[in-house]
Amino acid sequence: MKSLTPRVIKSRAEARTYSLWAINYFSACGFMELLPWVGSGYDMERFGILAVSSPRHADVLIVSGYVTKKAVKRIKMIYDQMPSPKYVLALGSCPMTGGMYWDSYSTVKQIDNYIPVDMWILGCPPKPENIGHGIVMAMNAIKGGFEGH
Amino acid sequence: MDNEIVSVLKAKFPESIHSSVSEDKRILLSVKKEGFYQILSQFKDMGFDHCSDVTCVDYINEGEFELIYHLWSHSKKIRVIVKTRIPREAPRIKSIVDLWIGAQIHEREGHEMFGVEFEGNPNLTPLFLEDWEELPPFRKDFDIREYVKREYYGEDKGYFGSK
């Protein structure tokens, strides 16, 4: 890494920023609010974000909605299969605190006890504008050289 | 006023039926545990060809589980609800899989969530819960708050304690 010139590092970060391929783990209402971004309304492909179906092609894992105890095992498996650098976006209040399932026996309250999360997007569920704001903030961080966890 | 289906059943099983409510398109029967299977098979013979649900209620103060069977007849367009009670300490009941195969998955769920033993059901392995070592979670004596506190909000579990 030290042999790379700053210019190469910068252009590499830029290349990463504009080709974020995302894999979704959609479990709940958060994904309903992500759908306008997939469709032509907000159109995430103009930012270079593509929905892929294999974790091995993915740079970003989007966890949308509550995560059950069973699902968190699968999310960990997906996360482990993604190549570095990898980023995790968590949508909505459920992955943060449990949300309205704060006293449910079957849902996990905080997914960052299990996988590192790089961007929390607020809302119950988050509006598409919030998601866009979060994605652009994440893209700016990646452009600035953030390599994920 | 009973409709004719209820009067036939009452004539045939006078001891088993506690109480009944019958309307034009709806019948509700509360029956004894001993006679419930005969009554259900009688319904099957009468043309009630669909078992839509088997559910359970935990009456912890009375020490009983109540099992509720929902039946439907496509030809008669009548809904039937049959209720029966079993003791909480020994929750055993005969399975109705040989009458309606569709009841299998409902009985499997009832076994997992309430711990009711359906005798004769071929497959009662856990379906929804993974690595579950506590009481069945839908029982009233399963303390959800205590479990959630211990499992998710413990001292080593992130912001709510110290990670």
HADDOCK unambig.tbl for C-alpha pairs under 7 A between the chains (distance, minus, plus):
assign (segid A and resid 70 and name CA) (segid B and resid 130 and name CA) 6.58 0.50 0.50
assign (segid A and resid 103 and name CA) (segid B and resid 145 and name CA) 6.41 0.50 0.50
assign (segid A and resid 103 and name CA) (segid B and resid 148 and name CA) 6.14 0.50 0.50
assign (segid A and resid 104 and name CA) (segid B and resid 148 and name CA) 6.89 0.50 0.50
assign (segid A and resid 105 and name CA) (segid B and resid 144 and name CA) 6.18 0.50 0.50
assign (segid A and resid 105 and name CA) (segid B and resid 147 and name CA) 6.93 0.50 0.50
assign (segid A and resid 105 and name CA) (segid B and resid 148 and name CA) 5.66 0.50 0.50
assign (segid A and resid 108 and name CA) (segid B and resid 152 and name CA) 6.91 0.50 0.50
assign (segid A and resid 109 and name CA) (segid B and resid 152 and name CA) 6.39 0.50 0.50
assign (segid A and resid 113 and name CA) (segid B and resid 157 and name CA) 6.95 0.50 0.50
assign (segid A and resid 113 and name CA) (segid B and resid 158 and name CA) 6.50 0.50 0.50
